[in-house]
């Protein structure tokens, strides 16, 4: 059986949430090749606590480069790294033990 070739359009980046919502609601998404899309997390929880810390300049620069490669703001990148560290089995147990001391 021959597979039917289909020309797909390039998906354009939307400049705001409102424009993205309108685009998804109005456009036939089957016209686009979405195989290159990456899953993303949307952060809805309010951020009411603040953290202020000193870091070596080289470390902060490396974090900013990694965040840029990941396509997220560096503060969100740091928050996600903290969440990931706490959700991984051994590290979470070690952190919780230290917190209780």
N, C-alpha and C positions, 0 to 999 in steps of 0.2 A: 504494500500500500504506500503510495506516494504521500509524503507530508506536504501539506499546503504551506507555501512560503508566505509570510505575512510581514509587510513593512510596518515597523513601529516608529512612533514619534519619540523624540527626546523629551524627557520629563524636565520641565523648567523649575527652577528654585522659586518658591513663593516668598515674598518679602514680609509677610505678616501672617499671624494665625488666622485672622479673618479672611484674608485672600486664599489661604490654603484650604480652609473649610469650604469656602464657596467653590473653589476649583474641584475638590473631591465630590461635592454635591452635584455639580453641574456637568462634569466631563465624564465621558466613557473611558474608564481606566484601562479597558482591554486594548486600547490603542497604543499603550505604552509597554515597553519591556521593563518590568520591575524586578528582574532577577538580581540586579546589582544593589538593590535597596538593603539597608541595614536596619535591624530592629533598634528601636530607641525607647528610652523610658521617659515618661512624662512625670515631672515632680509636682504634685499637687499639695503636699503637706506644707503648712506654713513654716517658715524658718525664723523662729523666735529667739534662738540662742546665738550668741556670737562667740567667736574664738579669735584671740589675738596671739600670734606666736612669732618668734624670731627664727629665721632659717638662714643657712648659708646662701649667699647669692647664687652660687652654682647650682644648688639643689632647686631653688625656686625657678631658675632659668630652665633646668631640665624638666621640671613639672610643667612649665608653660609650653615647652616644645612638645611634650607628650600630649598635653591637652589639645594643642593645635592639631596634631596628627589625628587625634580622636574626634576632632570637630566639635569640641565643647569648651565652654569657658573654664579657665584654670581652677576657679573656686569650686565649680561643680565637679571637676575632675578629682580634686582633693576629697570632696565629700563622698563621691562614689568609691574612691580608694579606701576610705575609712569604713564605709558600709560593707565593702567586699571583704576587708580584713576581719571585720566582726562576724560576718556570716560564714567564713570558712571555719570548719570544725576545730582544729587544734588551736588556732590563733584566738578564736572566740573564747575557748575555755581558759586559755592562759590570761587573756585580757580580763576576763570576769574574775578569775582568782586574784589577780593583782588589784582589781578595783575593790574587792571585798577586804583586802588587808589594810 
